[in-house]
Amino acid sequence: MRNSIITIADKDFSLISEHYVTGKADLLPDYAKEILDRWRDADRILMKFPKKSIAAQKLRAIYPQITVRQAYIDLENACKFWNIHKPADKGFLQRFLIDFLTSSIASNATHDSIKAKYAATLERLQSSIETEPIDPKLMEKNTINIQFNINKNSIIFSEKELCLIPKSIRQKLLNLTANEITEAHAIEILNS
């Protein structure tokens, strides 16, 4: 009994997916490697030409040996395969759409009515994008503490307290900490 093109495509999809997920795509039979290459090209074409009828023509231009039906199957499988293995996040999709809309609006080849439609779409998209919430920790008043280790004693000053100390004493404190340390002492500090 002859297998249908859909059944064969499903078996190929399973085989390629299994090898790809396990990192063994290089062990695929040659015919499956060719299919995976077509899926890569199909994905790249779809990113530039999302209308599948145009994408199928472009794919057949690269691979003239495939039929129109096979081109559509490859496009469907490429979408399914790369959506699983390289999912696009919301940020990427927003950047992709914004880039497409702004380049189309700026293009002289785009008709004015299309530009108006794209401008309205861009405005709706811009209004739907949520602003990044500000981390409340960034708004808190922070205290910077400076620790001096002198003769095995720890002295901790806040930045404000250190500024209140007369400059001559501050300089003496800084001079005490400017001593070079040995490599053994540095290792001891790192290990503590």
C-alpha positions as semicolon CSV with decimal commas, in nm:
position;residue;x (nm);y (nm);z (nm)
1;M;0,000;0,000;0,000
2;R;0,125;0,346;-0,088
3;N;0,172;0,599;0,195
4;S;0,019;0,941;0,145
5;I;0,244;1,247;0,127
6;I;0,092;1,364;0,458
7;T;0,179;1,037;0,635
8;I;0,535;1,051;0,502
9;A;0,564;1,416;0,606
10;D;0,445;1,330;0,959
11;K;0,702;1,049;0,988
12;D;0,975;1,282;0,859
13;F;0,868;1,549;1,108
14;S;0,892;1,303;1,397
15;L;1,231;1,174;1,284
16;I;1,379;1,521;1,237
17;S;1,234;1,650;1,565
18;E;1,371;1,356;1,761
19;H;1,720;1,398;1,618
20;Y;1,715;1,777;1,653
21;V;1,605;1,772;2,018
22;T;1,872;1,520;2,114
23;G;2,141;1,722;1,935
24;K;2,196;1,452;1,673
25;A;2,074;1,635;1,363
26;D;2,404;1,554;1,193
27;L;2,312;1,182;1,216
28;L;1,996;1,229;1,010
29;P;1,977;1,048;0,675
30;D;2,067;1,272;0,380
31;Y;1,706;1,309;0,265
32;A;1,603;1,429;0,615
33;K;1,893;1,676;0,625
34;E;1,763;1,820;0,296
35;I;1,415;1,853;0,447
36;L;1,560;2,030;0,753
37;D;1,747;2,268;0,519
38;R;1,420;2,338;0,335
39;W;1,253;2,412;0,669
40;R;1,530;2,656;0,757
41;D;1,485;2,830;0,422
42;A;1,106;2,820;0,461
43;D;1,134;2,986;0,802
44;R;1,365;3,256;0,665
45;I;1,131;3,316;0,369
46;L;0,824;3,335;0,593
47;M;0,993;3,602;0,803
48;K;1,021;3,819;0,491
49;F;0,706;3,703;0,310
50;P;0,444;3,590;0,565
51;K;0,180;3,521;0,297
52;K;0,212;3,147;0,235
53;S;0,128;3,159;-0,136
54;I;0,422;3,394;-0,197
55;A;0,646;3,200;0,043
56;A;0,566;2,875;-0,144
57;Q;0,671;3,035;-0,474
58;K;0,995;3,160;-0,317
59;L;1,066;2,817;-0,169
60;R;1,006;2,648;-0,505
61;A;1,243;2,898;-0,668
62;I;1,518;2,772;-0,434
63;Y;1,411;2,406;-0,463
64;P;1,263;2,359;-0,813
65;Q;1,249;1,979;-0,763
66;I;0,962;2,007;-0,507
67;T;0,596;2,032;-0,598
68;V;0,365;2,315;-0,492
69;R;0,197;2,078;-0,248
70;Q;0,536;1,982;-0,100
71;A;0,626;2,352;-0,066
72;Y;0,308;2,413;0,137
73;I;0,379;2,104;0,351
74;D;0,734;2,231;0,411
75;L;0,598;2,574;0,510
76;E;0,350;2,418;0,754
77;N;0,614;2,188;0,902
78;A;0,868;2,473;0,925
79;C;0,617;2,681;1,121
80;K;0,533;2,392;1,350
81;F;0,898;2,285;1,393
82;W;1,056;2,627;1,455
83;N;0,768;2,741;1,679
84;I;0,854;2,445;1,904
85;H;1,231;2,468;1,883
86;K;1,284;2,843;1,851
87;P;0,980;3,010;2,004
88;A;0,960;3,386;1,956
89;D;0,896;3,583;2,269
90;K;0,660;3,875;2,294
91;G;0,944;4,129;2,290
92;F;1,084;3,989;1,966
93;L;0,744;3,994;1,799
94;Q;0,686;4,354;1,907
95;R;1,027;4,459;1,771
96;F;0,963;4,268;1,446
97;L;0,623;4,429;1,397
98;I;0,744;4,778;1,490
99;D;1,039;4,745;1,251
100;F;0,812;4,628;0,970
101;L;0,559;4,906;1,029
102;T;0,816;5,187;1,058
103;S;1,011;5,075;0,750
104;S;0,688;5,043;0,550
105;I;0,568;5,387;0,662
106;A;0,903;5,543;0,568
107;S;0,921;5,367;0,230
108;N;0,836;5,570;-0,080
109;A;0,708;5,250;-0,243
110;T;0,424;5,216;0,009
111;H;0,094;5,367;-0,106
112;D;-0,044;5,651;0,112
113;S;-0,356;5,456;0,210
114;I;-0,139;5,165;0,329
115;K;0,086;5,410;0,518
116;A;-0,219;5,548;0,697
117;K;-0,332;5,196;0,789
118;Y;0,018;5,106;0,914
119;A;0,040;5,432;1,110
120;A;-0,289;5,353;1,284
121;T;-0,168;4,999;1,359
122;L;0,159;5,137;1,495
123;E;-0,031;5,381;1,718
124;R;-0,253;5,100;1,856
125;L;0,052;4,883;1,913
126;Q;0,236;5,164;2,089
127;S;-0,059;5,232;2,318
128;S;-0,091;4,862;2,405
129;I;0,274;4,821;2,504
130;E;0,297;4,839;2,879
131;T;0,562;5,061;3,026
132;E;0,834;4,886;3,215
133;P;0,754;4,895;3,586
134;I;1,013;5,072;3,793
135;D;1,171;4,849;4,053
136;P;1,071;5,002;4,389
137;K;1,414;4,911;4,528
138;L;1,566;5,166;4,291
139;M;1,351;5,437;4,446
140;E;1,442;5,352;4,805
141;K;1,690;5,555;4,997
142;N;2,003;5,346;5,012
143;T;2,279;5,367;5,267
144;I;2,632;5,296;5,152
145;N;2,851;5,155;5,425
146;I;3,229;5,154;5,411
147;Q;3,415;4,903;5,623
148;F;3,771;4,956;5,743
149;N;3,964;4,660;5,882
150;I;4,243;4,796;6,098
151;N;4,452;4,570;6,323
152;K;4,190;4,293;6,308
153;N;3,917;4,538;6,409
154;S;3,629;4,627;6,182
155;I;3,501;4,983;6,173
156;I;3,194;5,055;5,963
157;F;3,099;5,406;5,855
158;S;2,806;5,512;5,644
159;E;2,901;5,734;5,354
160;K;2,737;6,025;5,532
161;E;2,933;5,960;5,854
162;L;3,257;5,934;5,662
163;C;3,193;6,272;5,501
164;L;3,136;6,428;5,846
165;I;3,484;6,323;5,963
166;P;3,739;6,602;5,915
167;K;3,935;6,567;5,593
168;S;4,271;6,516;5,766
169;I;4,139;6,221;5,970
170;R;3,963;6,079;5,667
171;Q;4,293;6,092;5,478
172;K;4,471;5,911;5,763
173;L;4,205;5,637;5,756
174;L;4,247;5,598;5,382
175;N;4,627;5,588;5,419
176;L;4,593;5,303;5,670
177;T;4,406;5,097;5,413
178;A;4,648;5,174;5,129
179;N;4,907;4,922;5,249
180;E;4,994;4,645;5,006
181;I;4,890;4,299;5,110
182;T;5,069;3,975;5,044
183;E;4,934;3,709;4,815
184;A;4,878;3,478;5,112
185;H;4,674;3,749;5,290
186;A;4,469;3,806;4,972
187;I;4,390;3,434;4,951
188;E;4,292;3,437;5,318
189;I;4,055;3,727;5,255
190;L;3,902;3,556;4,951
191;N;3,850;3,231;5,141
192;S;3,686;3,397;5,442
